[in-house]
């Protein structure tokens, strides 16, 4: 009579066999995960490269937008300071 696998007893495996079992399980899990997200076809590698490229472009656009906003704010503050100095020094003539 064979023992059932869920009997709670320990099973001894040679190290090479255990490594092969782990490798097969990891590969099966990875394939299943890729299949679930739709990246299991022939074009999967190209799709991943496209996604990485898209993310890189998004990061660059975000960085550029932040830099532009900082430059606009800095320019606005400097213009306000210059206008305040010009008014204080009465460079536009006397105030009515």
C-alpha positions in Angstrom: 0.0 0.0 0.0 1.4 3.4 -1.0 1.6 6.2 1.5 -0.4 9.3 0.6 1.7 12.5 -0.1 -0.2 14.5 2.6 0.7 12.0 5.4 3.0 14.6 7.1 6.1 12.5 6.7 9.3 14.0 5.5 10.6 12.9 2.1 14.3 12.8 1.3 15.5 13.9 -2.1 19.0 14.1 -3.5 20.2 17.7 -3.8 20.3 17.5 -7.7 16.8 16.2 -7.8 15.6 18.9 -5.4 17.3 21.6 -7.4 15.7 20.3 -10.6 12.3 20.3 -8.9 12.7 23.9 -7.7 13.8 25.0 -11.2 10.8 23.4 -12.9 8.5 24.9 -10.3 10.0 28.4 -10.7 9.8 28.1 -14.5 6.2 27.0 -14.4 5.3 29.8 -12.0 7.0 32.4 -14.2 5.3 31.1 -17.3 1.9 31.2 -15.6 2.5 34.7 -14.3 3.5 35.9 -17.8 0.5 34.2 -19.3 -1.8 35.9 -16.8 -0.6 39.4 -17.8 -0.6 38.6 -21.5 3.1 38.4 -22.1 3.4 34.8 -23.1 3.4 35.1 -26.9 6.2 35.4 -29.5 6.3 39.2 -29.2 6.6 39.2 -25.4 10.2 40.4 -25.3 9.4 43.2 -27.8 6.3 44.1 -25.7 8.4 44.4 -22.6 11.0 46.5 -24.4 8.2 48.8 -25.7 6.8 49.1 -22.1 10.2 50.0 -20.8 10.7 52.6 -23.6 7.2 54.0 -22.8 8.1 54.3 -19.1 11.4 56.0 -19.9 9.6 58.5 -22.2 7.1 59.2 -19.4 9.8 59.8 -16.9 11.6 62.1 -19.3 8.4 64.1 -19.9 7.7 64.3 -16.2 11.2 65.5 -15.5 11.0 68.1 -18.3 7.6 69.3 -17.0 9.0 69.7 -13.5 12.0 71.6 -14.8 9.8 73.9 -16.9 7.6 74.6 -13.9 10.6 75.5 -11.7 12.0 77.8 -14.4 8.6 79.5 -14.8 8.2 80.1 -11.1 11.8 81.3 -10.8 11.4 83.7 -13.7 8.1 85.0 -12.2 9.7 85.6 -8.8 12.7 87.4 -10.5 10.4 89.5 -12.6 8.3 90.5 -9.6 11.5 91.4 -7.7 12.8 93.5 -10.6 9.4 95.2 -10.9 9.4 96.0 -7.2 12.9 97.4 -7.4 12.0 99.5 -10.5 8.9 100.9 -8.7 10.9 101.5 -5.5 13.6 103.4 -7.4 10.9 105.3 -9.4 12.4 104.3 -12.7 9.1 104.7 -14.5 8.7 108.3 -13.4 6.9 109.8 -10.4 3.8 108.2 -9.0 0.7 110.3 -9.7 
